[in-house]
Amino acid sequence: MAAGDFIGDVLTISSGGSITIQPPSGAHWIIHNLYWSDDVEISVTDGSTEVLFHSSSYKGCLLSVWIHLSDSQYLKVSSSSGCNFAYDGVEA
């Protein structure tokens, strides 16, 4: 991928499950928008330490944010009831 290329996905989180949004090794992403259909907890993690930065008990979104991700610092998204989750941004 080249700098400025679009990245994004639509994912399903099972009840009580979690997903990670993590670039491949050597890549850096800037996430601009996050969307979800039910309760979520969104954390930044390095795989051993997590920092919760957003929690919602209903559907919603975070728009026009600048979240820098790498293969060693990425997002973990959890949902107690299960939900659909989408994100978009660019390759840095």
C-alpha positions as CSV (number, residue, x, y, z in Angstrom):
1,M,0.0,0.0,0.0
2,A,1.0,3.6,-0.6
3,A,0.6,6.6,1.6
4,G,-2.9,8.0,1.2
5,D,-4.4,4.7,0.1
6,F,-7.9,4.0,1.6
7,I,-8.2,1.4,4.4
8,G,-11.4,0.2,6.0
9,D,-13.5,-2.8,6.8
10,V,-16.9,-3.8,8.2
11,L,-16.7,-6.5,10.8
12,T,-19.0,-8.5,13.1
13,I,-18.2,-8.9,16.8
14,S,-19.9,-11.9,18.5
15,S,-21.6,-11.6,21.8
16,G,-18.9,-11.2,24.5
17,G,-16.2,-11.1,21.8
18,S,-13.6,-8.7,20.5
19,I,-11.7,-7.8,17.4
20,T,-8.5,-6.0,16.7
21,I,-7.8,-3.3,14.1
22,Q,-4.1,-3.8,13.4
23,P,-2.1,-2.9,10.4
24,P,0.3,-5.5,9.0
25,S,4.0,-5.4,10.0
26,G,5.7,-2.3,8.8
27,A,2.5,-0.4,8.0
28,H,1.0,2.7,9.7
29,W,-2.7,3.6,9.4
30,I,-4.5,6.8,10.4
31,I,-8.1,5.9,11.3
32,H,-10.6,8.8,10.7
33,N,-14.1,7.2,11.4
34,L,-15.4,4.4,13.6
35,Y,-19.1,3.2,13.5
36,W,-20.9,0.6,15.6
37,S,-24.4,-0.9,15.8
38,D,-24.6,-1.7,19.6
39,D,-22.5,-1.5,22.8
40,V,-18.8,-1.3,22.4
41,E,-15.6,-0.6,24.3
42,I,-12.7,0.7,22.2
43,S,-9.2,0.5,23.6
44,V,-5.7,1.2,22.4
45,T,-3.3,-1.7,23.1
46,D,0.1,-3.0,22.5
47,G,-1.0,-6.6,23.1
48,S,-0.2,-6.5,26.9
49,T,-1.5,-3.2,28.1
50,E,-4.9,-1.7,27.2
51,V,-6.2,1.8,27.6
52,L,-9.9,2.3,27.2
53,F,-10.7,5.5,25.4
54,H,-14.3,5.1,24.4
55,S,-17.3,3.2,25.7
56,S,-20.9,3.3,24.4
57,S,-24.0,1.3,25.4
58,Y,-25.8,2.0,22.1
59,K,-25.1,2.5,18.4
60,G,-22.9,5.4,17.4
61,C,-19.8,6.7,15.7
62,L,-16.7,8.7,16.2
63,L,-16.1,10.9,13.1
64,S,-13.1,13.0,12.0
65,V,-10.7,11.5,14.5
66,W,-6.9,10.9,13.9
67,I,-6.0,7.6,15.5
68,H,-2.5,6.5,14.5
69,L,-2.0,2.7,14.4
70,S,0.9,0.4,13.8
71,D,1.5,-3.4,14.2
72,S,2.7,-2.6,17.8
73,Q,0.0,-0.1,18.8
74,Y,-3.5,-0.9,17.6
75,L,-7.2,-1.0,18.5
76,K,-9.1,-3.6,20.4
77,V,-12.9,-3.4,20.2
78,S,-15.2,-5.4,22.5
79,S,-18.9,-5.9,22.7
80,S,-20.9,-7.6,25.4
81,S,-24.0,-8.1,23.3
82,G,-22.4,-8.4,19.8
83,C,-22.5,-5.8,17.1
84,N,-21.3,-4.7,13.6
85,F,-18.3,-2.5,13.6
86,A,-16.8,-0.5,10.7
87,Y,-13.8,1.8,10.3
88,D,-12.1,3.8,7.6
89,G,-9.0,5.8,7.2
90,V,-5.7,6.0,5.2
91,E,-2.3,4.4,5.0
92,A,0.2,6.8,6.5
